[in-house]
């Protein structure tokens, strides 16, 4: 009897199976390598994009425009603000190109990477704050400076001394809109600042969340129209100003700028009653009383709010000390500086407002030297006593 044919099924050899496994392993490994490479490259590209992002921003409060710059405007409610511990707005003007140059050569970095490192080290973000002008040549010059340094906030408000109170309020409004910060610091462009020490001051624990921080003072009300600080509303103030912070540097906590609690039980609980509101119309600021001087104006508003007045004399030091945070000339806000030639230096007199550029450079160089190296003495003219320091370096 013939047997039925048997079916034969070819089986892959062990060599074929081994080759298939190796190929699969290679493909899996190669795919993982590609994914890892893309992920790492994506992170690097993301960082480069962030560091290259425009830091200057044009803040426009109405539809008519008028600002310049690369940033666009104030973020919407659902747009995330940049988180920092403190934001420092350095108030500057069109005639202060030299001052800005001096600051960038001393305590404020002149490039995006430097600003980023300073922010990471101190928790503080820094920008120059300036308005606009009808002088197209000045605006063109500003555009070039913005393109080069990218460290501005550009306000849609006329840059004029008589409008400083309005500019200051516009600054706080813009700062609150752009930065999620614990403190907002207003500073002038002619002071010498120690960002590291300012960071420590702002980071202190405070029992009161609504803080008005500065070098507090009182003083006579100027009634002579010929004087720079003449106050047209002097009849409302009497002979002496109320307690308020010196103008060159002071800070408001975040809860002051969004001061809802202070007016919760008050009939003035609408937008006109508080400094607020990046989310609301800029026109409401005109319901506030504006004094001639911006520091007095802010001080008056602080009196109307349930805020804590914190006095810190390290913010108005007349000379560099181991604890000074801000150094500037207090008594007269102007003066002459004489470099003593007895130590081998050429005699030179430097005129300026508050802190001349050369003096800021001197202070910066002084701060970087050890006390044992202090050999060159700077002798101030009468009325200027913060330069009683000895330097160990060649000034020029």
MOUR-V780101 format. One record per backbone hydrogen bond with DSSP energy under -0.5 kcal/mol. CO is the residue of the C=O (numbers start at 1). NH is the residue of the N-H. E is the energy in kcal/mol with one decimal. If there is no record, write none. Layout:
CO_NH_E / CO_NH_E
//
This chain:
8_10_-0.6 / 13_17_-2.1 / 14_18_-2.2 / 15_19_-2.2 / 16_20_-2.3 / 17_21_-2.2 / 18_22_-2.1 / 19_23_-2.4 / 20_24_-2.5 / 21_25_-2.6 / 22_26_-2.5 / 23_27_-2.7 / 24_28_-2.7 / 25_29_-2.7 / 26_30_-2.9 / 27_31_-2.6 / 28_32_-2.4 / 29_33_-2.3 / 30_34_-2.4 / 31_35_-2.6 / 32_36_-2.6 / 33_37_-2.7 / 34_38_-2.6 / 35_39_-2.5 / 36_40_-2.6 / 37_41_-2.7 / 38_42_-2.6 / 39_43_-2.0 / 40_44_-2.2 / 41_45_-2.9 / 42_46_-2.5 / 43_47_-2.4 / 44_48_-2.4 / 45_49_-2.4 / 46_50_-2.3 / 47_51_-2.8 / 48_52_-1.7 / 49_53_-0.6 / 50_53_-0.9 / 57_59_-0.6 / 57_154_-3.1 / 58_60_-0.7 / 59_61_-0.5 / 59_156_-1.3 / 62_65_-1.0 / 71_73_-0.8 / 76_79_-1.4 / 82_180_-2.7 / 84_182_-0.5 / 85_182_-1.2 / 85_183_-1.3 / 86_125_-2.2 / 87_89_-0.6 / 87_185_-3.6 / 88_90_-0.7 / 88_127_-1.9 / 89_91_-0.9 / 89_187_-2.4 / 90_129_-2.9 / 91_189_-0.9 / 93_96_-1.3 / 96_100_-2.3 / 97_101_-2.2 / 98_102_-2.3 / 99_103_-2.5 / 100_104_-2.3 / 101_105_-1.2 / 102_106_-0.5 / 103_106_-1.0 / 103_108_-2.4 / 107_109_-0.5 / 111_115_-2.3 / 112_116_-2.5 / 113_117_-2.4 / 114_118_-2.5 / 115_119_-2.3 / 116_120_-2.4 / 117_121_-2.1 / 118_122_-2.3 / 118_124_-0.5 / 119_123_-2.5 / 123_85_-1.8 / 123_86_-2.1 / 125_88_-3.2 / 127_90_-3.1 / 128_153_-2.8 / 129_92_-2.5 / 130_155_-3.0 / 132_159_-3.1 / 134_136_-0.9 / 135_139_-2.0 / 136_140_-2.4 / 137_141_-2.1 / 138_142_-2.3 / 139_143_-2.3 / 140_144_-1.8 / 141_145_-1.9 / 142_146_-2.9 / 143_147_-2.5 / 144_148_-1.8 / 145_149_-2.7 / 145_150_-0.6 / 146_150_-1.7 / 151_128_-3.1 / 152_57_-1.4 / 153_130_-2.1 / 153_155_-0.6 / 154_59_-3.3 / 155_157_-1.9 / 157_132_-2.4 / 158_160_-1.1 / 160_163_-1.7 / 161_164_-1.6 / 163_167_-2.3 / 164_168_-2.9 / 165_169_-2.0 / 166_170_-2.4 / 167_171_-2.5 / 168_172_-2.3 / 169_173_-2.3 / 170_174_-2.5 / 171_175_-3.3 / 172_176_-2.3 / 173_177_-1.4 / 174_178_-2.1 / 175_179_-2.6 / 178_82_-1.9 / 179_181_-1.1 / 180_84_-1.9 / 182_254_-2.3 / 183_87_-2.3 / 184_252_-2.4 / 185_89_-3.0 / 185_187_-0.5 / 186_250_-1.9 / 187_91_-3.4 / 188_191_-0.6 / 190_355_-0.6 / 191_193_-0.6 / 192_327_-2.8 / 193_195_-0.7 / 194_198_-2.2 / 195_199_-2.3 / 196_200_-1.5 / 197_201_-2.0 / 198_202_-2.4 / 199_203_-1.7 / 201_204_-1.0 / 207_209_-0.5 / 209_211_-0.9 / 209_255_-0.6 / 210_308_-3.2 / 211_213_-0.6 / 211_253_-2.2 / 212_310_-2.7 / 213_251_-3.1 / 214_216_-1.0 / 214_312_-2.2 / 215_246_-2.3 / 217_244_-2.2 / 219_241_-3.5 / 221_223_-0.6 / 222_231_-2.7 / 223_225_-0.6 / 224_227_-1.9 / 227_230_-1.4 / 230_232_-0.6 / 231_234_-1.6 / 233_236_-2.0 / 234_237_-1.4 / 234_238_-1.6 / 237_240_-0.5 / 239_221_-2.0 / 244_217_-2.7 / 246_249_-0.6 / 248_188_-2.3 / 249_215_-0.6 / 250_186_-2.8 / 251_213_-2.6 / 252_184_-2.7 / 253_256_-1.1 / 253_257_-1.4 / 254_258_-1.4 / 256_259_-1.1 / 258_260_-2.0 / 260_263_-0.9 / 261_264_-1.2 / 263_266_-1.3 / 267_269_-0.6 / 270_273_-1.9 / 271_274_-1.2 / 274_276_-0.8 / 275_259_-0.6 / 277_280_-2.5 / 281_284_-1.3 / 282_285_-1.5 / 283_286_-1.5 / 284_287_-1.8 / 285_288_-1.8 / 289_291_-0.6 / 293_297_-2.2 / 294_298_-2.6 / 295_299_-2.2 / 296_300_-2.3 / 297_301_-1.9 / 298_302_-2.2 / 299_303_-1.5 / 300_304_-1.0 / 302_305_-0.9 / 302_307_-0.6 / 305_307_-2.0 / 307_309_-0.6 / 308_212_-3.0 / 308_310_-0.8 / 309_311_-0.6 / 310_214_-2.3 / 312_315_-1.4 / 313_316_-1.5 / 314_317_-0.6 / 314_325_-2.5 / 314_326_-2.0 / 317_328_-1.9 / 321_324_-0.8 / 325_194_-2.5 / 326_317_-1.9 / 326_328_-0.5 / 327_192_-2.3 / 328_330_-0.6 / 333_354_-1.3 / 335_352_-1.1 / 336_381_-1.0 / 337_339_-0.5 / 337_350_-2.1 / 338_340_-0.6 / 338_379_-0.9 / 339_348_-0.6 / 341_344_-1.4 / 348_339_-2.2 / 349_351_-0.5 / 350_337_-1.3 / 352_335_-1.4 / 353_355_-0.8 / 354_356_-0.7 / 356_360_-2.1 / 357_361_-2.1 / 358_362_-2.2 / 359_363_-2.7 / 360_364_-2.2 / 361_365_-2.3 / 362_366_-2.6 / 363_367_-2.5 / 364_368_-1.0 / 366_369_-1.6 / 370_373_-1.9 / 371_374_-1.6 / 373_375_-0.9 / 376_391_-7.0 / 377_340_-0.6 / 377_379_-0.6 / 378_380_-0.6 / 379_338_-0.9 / 381_384_-2.0 / 383_385_-0.6 / 385_388_-0.8 / 387_389_-2.4 / 389_378_-1.9 / 391_375_-1.3 / 391_376_-8.3
//
